[in-house]
Every structure is written in C-alpha cells, then in structure tokens.
Amino acid sequence: MPSGSQTAPVSKMLWAGRILSTLPVLFLLLDGAMKLVQPAPIVEATVRLGYPTSVIPGLGIVLLACTIVYVIPRTAVLGAVLLTGYLGGAVATHVRVGEGPFPVLFPVIVGMMLWGGLYLRNGQLRALMPWRSAPAQPQEWLRGNRP
C-alpha cells in the first residue's frame, strides 16, 4: 500500500480531533479565566451552587492548569483524566443542587467532546481502545511497541 494513502486518513483524523477538541478547550479556558476575574454573575452562580467565594480563584487555577495539560500533546491523556474529574465534580454539584437536565448534562457533553477529540488525534489511545479492529496486544503496547 502506498504511503500517501495512509497519511491522508491519519491527517483527516488528526484535524477532526483538533477541531472537536477546540470548542471545549475554548470554553474551559474562558471559564477558568472568568473564575480568576470573578465578575458578579460568576460569583453569584458559584455561591448559589453552595461554594464560598474564597474557592473561586482556586477552581479557576485548577481548571486552567488541567486544560493546559490537555492541550499539550504529550500530556493530553493526563489532562483528559484530570478534566474528567473536574467535570464529574460539576455534574455532582448540579445534581446536589437539584438543577435541571441541561446543567447536569452539559459537563458530560464537554467531557465526551474532550475524549472524542483526543481519541481522533492520538493513535496510542486508538490502539488501546479500538472500536473496529482487533485489539492491540497489551504486552506489546506496554513494552513500547506501538502501532
């Protein structure tokens, strides 16, 4: 098989993954920055959810740090895991307060977009979690023999 035919699908998957990752990354960066700036609507919403105003800057720093870790290709999987935890806390908070379906499902959708974009742009993750092909041999993947 010519090498040109293999690079085109990978390139398309890489770009699709980057595009799918961009929207949640922009949202999370904006959300983290707003937690540092602390405009009145952010402070009011955070207090309404049961958090003291003193935790807002810390949440912003954690969110920005996790998002930056996600954006760096070498640490993207760690960033996705950290952001999944952060977004899980958001889901738990909205459930605890008794908000409607959209505030509860929105962090889930953001997380799905993060992982979907990462799946499309990271060949190692696709090898670890194949959807269509036979799974890679775990022993080979752990030894560093990556597809």
Sequence and secondary structure as in RCSB ss.txt:
>XXXX:A:sequence
MPSGSQTAPVSKMLWAGRILSTLPVLFLLLDGAMKLVQPAPIVEATVRLGYPTSVIPGLGIVLLACTIVYVIPRT
AVLGAVLLTGYLGGAVATHVRVGEGPFPVLFPVIVGMMLWGGLYLRNGQLRALMPWRSAPAQPQEWLRGNRP
>XXXX:A:secstr
  HHHHHHHHHHHHHHHHHHHHHHHHHHHHHHHHHHH  HHHHHHHHHTT  GGGHHHHHHHHHHHHHHHHSGGG
HHHHHHHHHHHHHHHHHHHHHHT  HHHHHHHHHHHHHHHHHHHHH HHHHHHS SSS    HHHHHTT   
